Amino acid sequence: MSLSGDVPLVVSRRTRVTPFTPRVEEAGVAGYTIYNHMLLATSFRGVEEDYHHLRSSAQVWDVSCQRQVELTGPDAGRLAQILTVRDLSHLIIGRCAYAPVVDHSGRLINDPVVIRVGDDRYWFSIADSDMRLWAEGLAAGWGLDVDITEPEVFPLAVQGPLAEAVTGRVLGEEVGDLGSFRWKWCRFGGRDLLVARSGWSNQDGFEIYLDDPDLALPLWDALMEAGRRDGVAVGCPNQIDRIEGGLLSYGNDMTRENTALEVGLERFCSLDSETEAIGRDSLLQEAARGVARRICGVAFDGRPLHLVRPLPVAANGAMVGEVTSAAWSPRLGHGIGLAMLDTPFWRNAPSLEVVSPEGAWPASVVSLPIR
Amino acid sequence: MSLSGDVPLVVSRRTRVTPFTPRVEEAGVAGYTIYNHMLLATSFRGVEEDYHHLRSSAQVWDVSCQRQVELTGPDAGRLAQILTVRDLSHLIIGRCAYAPVVDHSGRLINDPVVIRVGDDRYWFSIADSDMRLWAEGLAAGWGLDVDITEPEVFPLAVQGPLAEAVTGRVLGEEVGDLGSFRWKWCRFGGRDLLVARSGWSNQDGFEIYLDDPDLALPLWDALMEAGRRDGVAVGCPNQIDRIEGGLLSYGNDMTRENTALEVGLERFCSLDSETEAIGRDSLLQEAARGVARRICGVAFDGRPLHLVRPLPVAANGAMVGEVTSAAWSPRLGHGIGLAMLDTPFWRNAPSLEVVSPEGAWPASVVSLPIR
């Protein structure tokens, strides 16, 4: 089905505004979604124009909706490791790690980035589910000595090839020394802010974990001013760019029905490590018997609308999977998407077809990221 | 702050459409929100016109977003009782119960309606938080033998003074025999549907828990056709009506920061029952020492916008609380709201003022429901 697409979002306290929302509105936001009960922009000058700009300059993104689940206390480290199948024993202070959180059957509850903030202090920077409740339920049931909160932290991302230059002018050139998924404290407005080299784009960039809402507009304005000569603009996660980058969206490309292995996250699942992680046994068994379906990149001859529901994928008339996210790539001149395909179609695909409302689109599997 | 209010919601698989969405769109939905990761309409012909209609006729509401957390298995009953501070020992099959779910400190995680569907089968019909994860975490930690799922159930509400007549024509006149918060199986399209006398309005009404999406449009169309002579219309939860009714919205009038007693739910908290309920001890202690603040109804001389954030409430220049939801009551000719006020201001209020962007509005405490 398609939606008219012009029905306004009605915002209330429940669908929280952020400290940056005034600037997002001033920049002429063209669409919103709700993510973790909070506002998130979806485009400003159109998804295609935003895409071209993101690849050539730098953008400032309000990603406050990437909420933190904070674990503190004596059992914080133990609970962190119970929560994720990724081995966190090497996660020293100053590092971040993409760390799947799964249930006992290996199915995805969230796919956060874990940040080791202190010895007994972890942030799970979460995708769109109330993972805090899962952590709290487990901690209560296991009798762990840990505090679990959602602190007032509002991530601001600077993404794009000029992100290092722009961010460096505001937070100090040393941010350029940060490796990928490393973080450091940077001084701004008399406060130390956690700044990581990370972000939900296919470009270089940083995420500034602002923990003082009073600094939100000064920080935003400083970045915009520092990037003026480079044409910095207000932006948001971009559907074309993130599909090209193979960045998965929880709720879109993977749901609670999918295991971490189906979603291709095996390199983030430390199945050989003897951890207490929930779901490790199930994933070991699944790996041994073989994964039944798998996410992959697809290219197709068609101009997709923004998907409201997955589109079926057929091979020789039989349904073999579905496209979960799609976009038109203006750079490549064809449709691109992420698709969950039955084994062995993702590996050795014959002639595939995306079954769209406008007819069948010839399709093929492509490797991720899509170049 | 205020928002422009005309930015479209961009829908994706993550912010789920419902089986009724085509009819909601055809009816000219004027605003959307996201609730439990799913679409929910906020108005059709304007909140005021929808309000007048709701009070005089009947409306069909797509409240699919009221998701079910289903507990089944030998420990389903035990887990249900661990989850809520309301004593469920009298909850026989055929009954529903509004049942606060709180954490160990008595703070609200959700405020669902619990439905006893079978001996070892419960539905928690939830407000806007992933309460399933809390239940799963607890069950895992306690080692309970229970399955916890989100089944494909899509509640459809019929609300308004003519709801009984309209619903009876489609599901049988016996629905009129149902008492409040009672349910029965009703036959439609060859299927037994769970139908409860309940709904999130200040009017009479029913909720039909449709568990077959293929029957969604037939059921919708049958209700609209059956109510044509009575002027039945498409509607949705109405901000004016629900404030007048004193119906609280999780995320708006109460958050994780509020205890069940602050929110005035003591009559749903069986603190004297010797249950295993999480949070009971904390609420007993809070009751003994006295509740520090409390929700109540307020009336004020002002025409509120739709609130994006709470509005402060002052007494003699000092802040004593905040208005969490507000609307203009066309029936009463003044502003109405729900407010969380420090003790003793909710009980014995001197001259209060709502501090609005347009200046101070004289206000007073009124009893709920607001008549």
Interface residues (C-beta under 8 A of the other chain):
Chain A: M1 L3 S4 G5 D6 V7 P8 L9 V10 V11 S12 R13 R14 T15 V17 T21 P22 E25 V29 A30 G31 Y32 T33 I34 H37 T42 S43 D103 H104 I109 D128 S129 D130 M131 L133 W134 A135 E136 G137 L138 A139 A140 G141 W142 G143 E150 S249 Y250 G251 N252 R256 I278 H306 L307 V308 R309 P310 T324 S325
Chain B: M1 L3 S4 G5 D6 V7 P8 L9 V10 V11 S12 R13 R14 T15 V17 T21 P22 E25 V29 A30 G31 Y32 T33 I34 H37 T42 S43 D103 H104 I109 D128 S129 D130 M131 L133 W134 A135 E136 G137 L138 A139 A140 G141 W142 G143 E150 S249 Y250 G251 N252 R256 I278 H306 L307 V308 R309 P310 T324 S325
